[in-house]
């Protein structure tokens, strides 16, 4: 038993095992003559190619190619380790002709090179040693990759060892460097902008060229996510500037090398995304992506300001790229926390008959004109006036104006001030949430009553007609022509035969008022319904961005409940039409209208067609 305990302490062998010392197997390094010594400049361990990499120099030992399985012995703090290595050679200007730069690789675990002291490598019947010196550096993954990859691609002598190591580094994972130029196939890809579309979407805008058909895939990696880019599914973007600069080098003449693609599941929060380009040789190269800091409307504008969306391709562009990207950005925008400040002027009616909800954005001076006209109509006294500022930078300007307006006209009103710009629908819903009256009218700030008692007359129609879901007045331009007395839906071939809204009799002289004018929809520039019903419908759908199609959507939801909507042409207001909004200049504003049309189309028109086509 005593002998067994002794054997267990020495080597952990099972009882009964031999106690004689094991004989070391003789190796090639015991038999071959030794050559001159070389030096290790740097060594390290690349994480995805589990092995040790040595960069250094040694005596020039060869006249031609080298074997792919050269015997190597590494001596470290953990002892000696023998295996086979692959070597590549390269010329170094700091060495004379008797010496040559080397890159040596062998498979090993990271621990095996801790405290590395030297290596011996056998070439053509001679062993050569490379020693660790005071100048030797142990480098991390990224620095080691940045060191060996350019040497293998641009400097190393063309041998089978160099080819194998080049291919091996081409398969390495991303270590933070841009390595596209190191690919053996000529590829150029640039990302001008990458937008995060929460929670996991990524929209890329850029261009790419390839002088070879060897590109297997260009993909985005982020954390554990890997997403191939299908450029054919994206939005083509003409880039004549790219063709002018690089077209000849790549044999490209078509300016359609720009792209915009949406990758719905490509982004992992807190993980920086990067591009990976893979060739048919197995080579891989990488390029960093720098996600834009744009959020909210700025990000939505960045998505929409470029594409020209018309005719047959519009469905694909919005279904695969623009629509889902803007939807994700808008959802994230509205999910951001915000605060509401309230300012009251005068004593509001304790039992108002109707709450007027009036969003303010841009033209806040219209508050003064409206209040002036309200003051001339005694029926305004039992209306609750709720202004909603959706333009935070104008806060102090509005409060100063409101003080002066109340001092002059003495008409009570309240102001809700949102800390963020959320758009017409959310601003109107904010006003609806605090409305005290049994009826609510959504009114633009550029709508000015002409008919005395207009709100009470609209209420009377709602009370008299139980099937009437919403009602509005006839709206006239300042020259007396019709701006609105109901709307109809019309398809537009230029925009994929989608359904848009056409104002009936717009620009004509008004006819004599004879009864209500029922319509498919009425504008929310001035629209009244019961507060209870408005809340049951949860107000305007906030999926529509800024202000388009919310009123059409609301009217469709009313009609889905077998209710009608109508205009009373005997009740008149002036409407300056869109003057209440700040200007949203540029091509992107048209594309924003198209986005809202796409939401409406997919929700109502396409859904109805699908329902009708079912057996």
N, C-alpha and C positions, 0 to 999 in steps of 0.2 A: 504493500500500500504506500510505503514511504517513497519507493521508486516512482510509482504512478503519480503521486502528488508533485514530485520533482519534475516529471515530464510535462505535466499540465502547466506548471509555472513557467517552464522554459518556452514552450511553443504552442500550448493549447491543443496538443495532439490527443487523440483518444487513447484509452488504456490499451496497452499491448503494442503500441506503435514502436518502431525502431528508435533507439536513442542515439544512433550514429549521426554525425553532422552531414547534411546534404552536400553532395559534390556539385560545385558550380560547373554548368555546362560551358565548354570552351566555345568562344564566338570568333567571328571573322577578325575582330579587333585584336585578338591574341595572336593571330597568325600572320597578319599583313604588316609590311614595313610602314613606318611612320614618315609622313611628309612634313613639310613646313607648316607652321601655325598661322591661323587667320584670326579674325576679330569679329565679335558680335557687337553691332552698333545698337540694335534694338530687338526686342522680342516681346511677344504677347500672345493672346489667345482670342480668336474671333468666335463670337458666341454661336453663330449658326453653322460654322464649319468647324466642328469640335476638334481643334487641333492647335499645335504650337507653330508659330511662324517666327522665323529668324531672318533678320536683315543684317548683312555684314559683308565681309570680304575674305578672300582666301587666295592662295597661290593658284595661278592658272594651270589646271591639271589635265586639260582635255584638248582634243583637236576637233571633236565633232559633237554629236548629240550625246545625251546622257541617259542612262537607264531610268525608268519611271519608279523603280523600287530599289533605291540605294540604301544599304544598311546604315543606320545611324544609332549612336549611343549618346543619350543625354544624361549628364551627371548633375544632380540637384541636391537640395537639402534632404530629399526623400530617398536618395540613393541613385543607382544607375538604372536606366530604362532603355532597352533596345527595341527597335522597331525598324520600319522602312520609311524612307522619305522621298519626296519629289523636290527637285531643284530647278531653279531658273537662274540664268546668268545675265548680267547687264554691264555695260561699260560705264566706268565712273571717271570723271575728269580729274578727281583727286588721287587716282592710282596710276602707277606706271604700268607698262605692258606686261609685267610679270605677275600682276595681280588682277582680279576681276571681282566685281560685285556679285553677291549671291542672295537669293531668297530661297529659303529651305522650309518645307512644310512637312509635318508628320501628324498623324492622328494621336491625340492624347486628351486626357482630362485636364481641366484647368489646374488642379492641385499639383500635377506632375512637374510643372515648370516653376513652382514656388522655390525661390532660392537657387535658380539655375546658375551653374558654375561654368560649364563647358559642354561642347558636343564634339563627337568624332563622326566623320562620315567617310564611307569607303567608296572610292572611285578608281576604276581601272587598276585594281590590285594594290592601291596605296590608301592609307587612312590619313585624313587631314583633320586637325583639331581647330576649333574656333573657340576662343576664350572670352569669358565675360571680363571686362575691364572697368576701370573707374568711370569711363565715359559711356558705358552701356546703359541704355534706358529700357525699363519695362513700361510699355505703353498700353493704354486702354483700347477698347474695341474701335472706337471712332478714329483715334489717331493712327492706329495700326492699319486700318482700312485705307485711310487717306495716304498712308505711306506706300503700301504694297500695290494697290490697284493701279495708280498711274505708271509705276515702273513696269508692271506686267503688260499694260496696254501699249505704252508708248516707247519704252526703252529696252526691254528685255530682248535678248537674242532669240530668233525664231527657232525654238526647239519643241519637242513634244512635251517636255516638262513645263515650259512656259505656257503652252496652249492649255494644259490641264489646270494649272494654277489660275490662269486668266478665267477659264470657265468656272472654276470653283468660286473665285471672288465675285463673278457675275451673278452667282446664285445666293450671295450673302444677303442678309436682311438690311434694312435701312439703318444707317448709323448717322444720319443727319447731313450727309453731303449730297450735292448735286452731281450725279455721275452719268447723266444722259450722254455726254460727249464721249464717254469711254466705250460705248457700244461699237461693235465691229460693223453693224449696219447703220447707215446714216439716218438718224431720226432727230427731228426737232419738235419740241412741244413746249408751249408757253401758256401759262394760266395768268390772264390779266386780272381776274378777280374771282375769288371763291367766297360764296356767301353761305353761312350756316342758316339752315331753315329748320328750326327746332321741331321735334327733339333730335331727329337723326338724319335729316335731309341735308344735302349739300348741292348748291348750284355753282357750276363752273362756267366761266366765260374765258375763251382764249382761242388759240389756233394750233394746228399741228401739220407737219410735213414729214414725209418719209421718202427717201430715194430707193427704197427697197420694199418688196412685198413680204419681207420676213418678219414683220411685226405680228406676233401672236395675239398680244393684248396690251392695252393701256388701261390700268386700273387704279382705283383709289384704295389706299389702306388707311385704316384708323383704328388703333387698338386691335381687337380680334376681327374687325369687319374688313372684308375684301370685296370690292364691287367693280366689275368690269364696266368700262365706258363704251356704250354703243353710240357712236357719233351719228349714225343714220337715224337714230331716234331723237336727236336733238334739234335745235333751231339752227339752221345754216346762217352764218353771218359773213357777208362779203368782206374780204380783207385785201384790197388791192395793194395796200402798203406792204404787206408781207410778200406778195408775189413780186413786187418791184424790187424788194431787197434781196430775196432768197430764191425766187422762182427758178432762175437759171441753174443754180447749184443743185436744185432738187428735181429738175425736169418738170416743174409744175407751171401751168399757165392759167388754171381756173382759180379765180379769186375767192371761190367759196370754201376756203380752208379754215375760216373762222367757225366757231361753234359756241353754242350755249346748251349745256346738258343739265338735267336734274337727276340726282341720284338719291332716292328717298330714304335708303337705309345705310348710307355710306359713312356717316359721321358718328363717332363715339365721343360724347362730351368729356372734356378734360384730356382727350388724346389728340395730339396734333396729327392732322391728316397729311399724307404725302402720296405722290404719284409713283407707280411702278410700271416700267416698260419692259415687256418680255419679248425676246426674239425666238425664232424657231431653233436656234442653237442652244437654247436654255439660258442664254445670258439675260440678266436682269439689271436694270439701272433705275435710279431713283431721283426724284426732284421734290424738294420741300414745297408745301402749300402754306400760304400765310392767310388764314381766314380773315375776311374783312370785319371790321368792328361795326359796320352799319347794322342798324336795327330799325324796326318799325317802318314808317313810311319811306325813310331814306333807303332802306334795303329793298322795299317794294319798287321804288322808283328805279333802282339799279337793275332790277330784273326786267322792267317793262320799257325802259327808255330806248332800247335798240331795235328790236324786231319789227319788221313790217308784216303784219298779219292780215292776209287777205285770201279770199277764194278758197280753193280746195284744201289747202294745207292747214287752215286755221284750226280745224278740229284736233288734228294730231298735235299741233304746237301747244294748244291749251290743255289737252288731255294728258300729255306726257311731260311737259316742261313748265310752261308759264302758270297754268292753273294750280297744280299741286304745290309749286314753290311759293306762289303768292298766298295761297290758302294757309300754308304752314307759317309763313311770316306774319300774316294777319292774326291768326289764332294766338301766336306768341305775343304779338303786340297788345292784344286785348286782355291777355292774361296777366300783364304787368300790373302791379298794385298802383293805385292812384288815390288821391285824396280829393275831397270836395269841400270848398269853402262857400259859405252862404252870406249874402248881404241883403238886408231888407230895408225898404224905403216906405215909410208911412204905415198905416194900419190896414192890413189886408182884410178883405171881407171874411167874416166868420163862417158864412154859409154861401160860398160862391156857386153860381149856377154852371159855370164852365171854367176850366183851367186852360189858358193858352200857353203852350210850350213853344218857345221861340229860340232856336239855337243861334248863336252869334259866332261867326268866324270871319275874320278879315274886316268887313265893313261894319264896325261897331257903331258908326255914326248913325246908322239907320234906326237905332233905338230912339234917338231924339225925334226923328220924323214920325215914327209910329206913335210914340207917347203923345206927341202934339195932336195927331189925328184922334187918338183915343179920348183925349181930354175934351174934344168937341162933341162927343157922343155920350149922353148921360147914362146910357145902358151899360157902359163900360164899368160902372161902379160896382156891379156885382160879379165881375169877372176876376179870376185870379191870374195875374200876369207873371209868368215864370220865364225869365231869360236864362239861357244856359251858355256860358262862355266856354267855347271849345278851342280857345286860342290863348294859352297861358301867358305868352309874352305881352299880351294886351291888357293884362289884369289891372294894373294901376291906371292906365289910360281909361279903361271902362269905368272904374270906380269914381274917378274924377268927373267923367261925363255924367254918370248916374246921379251924383250929388247935385250937379247943376240942373239936370233935367227934372228931378223931383222938386227942387226949390222953385222951379218955374211953373210946372204944370200940376203939381200936387196930386198926381195919380199914383196910388200905391203899386209897388211891384217888388219882386224879389229876384235876386241873381244867384245862380249856382255857378261856381268857378271850378272847373276841373283842372287838376294839376298836370294833365297830359291831354294832347290832342287825340281824340278817339274817333271822330267822324260824325256825320249827320245822324246815323241810326243810333249809336250809343249815346250821343248827346240828347237826342229826343227821348230815349228810354230813361235817361237820368231824370229829365223833367217829369216824365210819366210816373216815376217811382214816388214823387213827393206830391203829386196833384191831389187836391182836396175835393174837387167838384165831381158831380156825377157824370159830367161830360168833359171830354178833353179835345182840344183842337190843336193840331200840329200846324204851326204857321211859320213861314219864312220871314226873316226880318225885312225883306224887300217887298212884302205884301202890305198894301195900304187900303183899309176899308173905304168904300164909297157909300154903300147902303147903310143908313142909320139902323142900329139894332141888329146888325147882320148875324151876330152869334146867336141871339135869341131866336131869330127866324130859322136858322139851321137846326137848332134844338127842336123847334116846333115840328119840323119835318120828320126828324127822327122819332119823336113821340107819336106822330100820326101814322107812321109807316113801320110796323114792327119788323117787317122783312128787309128794311133798309139798314144795311150794316154800316155804311159810312156815306157822308155827304160833303160836298164842297160847293163854294160859290162859283159863279162865272168870273174868270180872271181876264182882265183887259190890259193891253199895253197902254202906255201913257197917251198914245195917239187915238185910243178908243177902239182899236181892232182887237180881235179875239186872240188871247194867248192860250186860254184853256177853257173848254167846256166839255171835258171828257176825252178819253184816249182810246185808241184801238191798237191791236197788235199787227205788225207787218214784218214779213221776212225780207231780208236784204241779201241778194245774191253775192254781193261783193264780200260779205262777211259770212260765208259758209251757209247761207240760207237760215241763219239764226233769226230768232224773233226779237224785234225791237219795238219801241213804243212810238207811236205817231199821234200827235195831238190833232183831234178832229177840228176842222174849220179854222185852224191857226192862221192868223193874218187877215181873215175876212172881217167884213163889217158884221156886227152882231145882229141877229134877227130878233123879232119880238118874242118875249118870254111866254111860253105856253106849257106849263107843267114841268115836271122833273125830266131831265135828260139822263136816262139810264145808260151806263157805259161799261165796258169791260174793266176799266180801271180809272181812277182819278188821281191827280197829283197830290203829293204830300206838301206842296207849297201852301196849301190851305185845305186841311182834311179833318173832319170832325166825326167822332164816334163816341159811344158810351165808354166811360173810364173802365167799368167792369169788363166790357168786352175786349178793350185794348190790353188789359192786364191778362186776361185769359189767353190771348194770342201772344203774350210776352212781348208786346210792342213790335218794333221793327227788327227784322232779322239782321244781326250784326255781321253776318258773313259777307255782306256787301261792303266794299271799302269806300270810304269818304262820302259818297252820295250818288247813287244811281241804282235804280231798280228796286230799292227798298219798298217804295210805295206800290209798285206793281206786285211785288211778293205779298204785301199785306192784303191787297185787294183780292188776290187769288185765294188766300187763306180764308177771307170772308166768304167768297163765292163757294168755296169748298164746303162751307157750312150752310149752303142754300140761302145766303143773304145777297142782297144786291148793293151796288154802289151807284151813286148818281150825283149830278150837278143840278143845282137850282139856279137857272139863268136869271131869275128875278132878283137875286142877291149878287151884288157886284163888288169886286175889289180890284185894285190895280196891282199888277205884278211886273216888276222890272226884269224878271227871269235871269237867274244865276248871278245877279249883281250882289246878292248877299254872301257869295263865296269869294274867298281870296282866289286870285288867279293861280291856276296850276298849269303853268306854261309847258309847252313841249309835246313831242310825239308820245311821251309816256302817258299823258292824260287820256289820249284816245285809247291806248292799250288798256288803261285802267277801266274805262267804260266797257271795253271788250271783255275784260275779266269779269265784271259784274254781269254782263250779258251771258257769259259762259256759265256762271253760277245759276242764273235764272233759267237758262236753256236746259241744263242738265237736271235741274230740280223739277221743272214743270213741263217743258215741252217734250224732252226725250222720255221722261217718265210716263207721260200721257200716251205717247206713241207706243211705248213698250206694253203698256196696259191694254191698248186697243188691239195690238197684234197677238195677244194671247188667245188661244182657242177657248 
